Amino acid sequence: IALQSIHDTTLGLLRNLIASIALIFVIYLLKVRVFERKDIFTFMLSGGTGFFLFMFTFNKGAQSVTAATSSVVLATAPIFTALIARIFYQEKLRWFQWLAILIGFSGILLLAEGQGGLSANQGVIWLLLASLSLSIYNNIQRKLNKKYTSLQVSIYSILFGTLPFLFYLPHAIPEIVTFSLPLIGIVMTLGLLCTAFAYVSWSKAFSLAENTSQVSNYMFA
């Protein structure tokens, strides 16, 4: 809905900026500890993949494909996540876990066919990049959550992910001032609930799980 009225980079900027402002207040109120200097690159990579690259590529891709196609392509993220975790963390999935991933992906595919089928264009490439960037982010979460709280990990990742979007701020301002009240409500919901709250919860799940795929498989839901 939002992409029908807002430029993709403006939407990415606002989602991250609103989430960042809200989480800055959280830092102040809860006195959230700052990360160690030696981990700055890891947090930059976390924010760059999970927030900037994911939202940039997802918004680009979602403009030119059907919602069904978007769902199917993003459903590859748990597969990418499992493969990356296998390479870097030596996490092994048993045969029934791979079967569960296959069943979940097949279910998404069937639902997509029932909603009008799939579309194929350059938007699929953008969405595959979004899926891959989210998978990398998922695995970085696994590493950071061993040292920091889920709140620290999500807050500082979002803040770093917001910085590249600020480049688009001068071009976004003329568009923002024309927003209607319903559109403002949609953007605020995306920033506060679908970004800030959702990603803090996602990070918390990674901190509790035994392996990465136990969390990423819930993307099929």
N, C-alpha and C positions, 0 to 999 in steps of 0.2 A: 504493500500500500504506500509506504513512505517513498519508495523509489519512483513511483508514478508522479510524484510532485516535487521531489528534491533531487538535486544532482548527487551522483554516487559519492563523490569525495566530500561534499558538504555533509551528507548523512554520516559518513565514517568519522568525520571531524566532530560532529555534534554528539554522537554516541559516546565517543571516548572522552570528550571534554566534559560533558555532564557527569559521567562516571568519575572522572578524575577530581572534579570539584567536590563531589559528594564524599569521596574517599579521603581527600585532604582534611575535611572536617573530622573524619573518623580517626585519622592519624593524630590530630590535635586532641580530640576528646579522650581517646583510649591510650594516648602516648605510645603509639606503635614504634617499636625500635627500628632504627635505620639499619640497612644491611651493611655488611663489611665491604670495604673498598675493593678487596680482591674479587668480589662477586659481581662487580658492576657489569662486566661484559655478559655474564650469564643472564642477568636481569634485562639487559638491553636486547639480548637475543630472544628472551622470553616475550618481552613486549613487542619486539619487531615482528615475530612470527605469529603470535596469538592475537594481536590486536591490529597492528598496522597492516601487515601483509594479508592476514586473513580477511579483515573487513574490506580492504581495498580490492582484492581479487574477487571476493564473494559478491560485493555490490556491482562490480563490473560484469561478472558472469550472469547474475540474476536478472539483469535488464534484458537479456536477449534469449533466454530459454524459459520453458514453462516451469511452473512450480514443481511439477512431477519430475522433470529432468533434474532440477536443482536438488531435490531430495535424494534421488538415486546417486548422483555424483558425490554428494557430501557423505553418503552412506559408505563410501570407500575409506573414510577417515579411520574407522576402527581397524581396517585391514592394514593401512599404512602404519598406524600406531603400533600394532602388534609386530610388524616386520622390523620397524626401527628399534623397538624395545628388545627384539631378539638379537639384533646386531650389536647394540651398544650396551645393553644391560644383561644379555644372556638370559632373558626371560623366556621360558619355554611354555608353550600352550599345549595342552593335551589334545588328543584327537577330537574329543567331544566339544572342546572349546572352539576349535576351528570350525567344527560342524555348526555350532551355535552362531558363529559369525556368518557362515554361508546361509543358514536359514534366515537370519535377520536381514541380510542383504537381499535375498530372494523375495522376502516379504515386502520390502520397500519397492522392489522392481514390479511385483504384481500389483501393488497399490497404485503405482505410477501408471501402469498400463490401463488400469480401471478409471483413471482420471483424464484420459485423453491421449495417452501415449507419450513418447519421448520426442525431443527435438535435438538436432545435432547441428551445431555451428561453433563459432569461436568462443561463445559463452561457456561451452563445456570445458575448453582449455583453461579458462579463468577459474572455473569451479574446481577443476582438478588441482590447480595450484593452491586454491583456498583449502582444499582437503589436505594436501600435503603440508602446508604451513601449520594447520591446526594439529596435525599429527606430530610434527616436530615440537610444537608448543606443549602438547600433552606429555611428551617424554622429558622435556625440560622441567615441567612441573614435578615430575617424579624425583628428579635430582634435587631441586630446590627445597621440596617439602621434607627432605631428610635433615635439613639444617635450620629452616625457618618455619614459622607458623603459616598456615594457609592464608591468613589475613595479610601477613607481610608479603608473601609471594604474589598474591593477586593485586594488592595495592600498587606495589612498585612496578610490576609488569604492566599494569594499565597506564601508569604515569609515563613510563618509557615508550609505550606504544602510542601515546597521544602526541608526543613531541613531533614526529614526522608529519602528522596531519596538520600541525599549525602552519605549515607552508601554504596550505590552501585557505587559510583564514581570510586574507584580503579579498579573495574571489568569492568567498561564502557570505560575507557580510551583506552585500546588496540583495542576495537571495533570502537571507534570514529575516530581514526587516519586512518581507512581504508575507511571512507565514500567517496562516489563519489560526484561531484558537484550537480547533480540533487537531491541526497538524502539529502545533506546539505540544499538545497532549501526547500525541503519538511518539514524538521525538523524545520527550521526557521519560516516557515509559520504556523506550528502547535503551536510553542511557542509564536509568536508575535500576530497572528490574532485569532487562535482558542483557545488560553488560555488567554493572557493578555487582548486583546481588547474585546473578547467575554465575559469574566467574569466581566469586568468592566461594560459593557453594561447590563449584566444580573443583577448585583447588583443595577444599576441605576433603572432598571425596578421595582425591589422589593421596592425601596424607594418611588416610585410613586403610586404603586398599593394599593388598599384598603384591599385586602387580598391576601394570598400567592398563592392560586390556580389561580388567575387571570394571574399570570406570568407563573407558572409551566405548565399550560395547553398548552402554546405555544410550548412545547416540541413535541407535536403531529405534528407540522408543519415540 
